[in-house]
Amino acid sequence: MRKGLIFVCLTTLALSATPSAFAESTQADIDRGKELAFSRSDGNCLACHQMDDGKLTGNIGPALANMETRFPDREVLFKRLWDETQFNPVTVMPPFGRHTILSKEEINRVVDYLYTL
């Protein structure tokens, strides 16, 4: 019985420590994500991707559109932004999380925004 209780407690703790992946995004979250994605000094997604109403977009990476359909599992998209080399070892996409270019919170905000595309 005690092992079961410990498992339940650890599971609850792990879920509560998870970023707001399951929480509904606010408009402020989405706006912050767009700001990060468009920023030439932060996410800089526009350097390589065509997206939304971005100006001077790149064409190295795929166009960022229909993102929720392409990535129905939010965690997969988060992991790709965190470190794309997990999926493609020869990618030119920076490992935003692994190299601390963006924090977990910032990557979650970018994902919030990308899910609007």
Helices and strands as residue ranges (DSSP letters): H 2-17, H 27-38, G 45-47, H 67-70, H 74-82, G 84-86, H 104-114
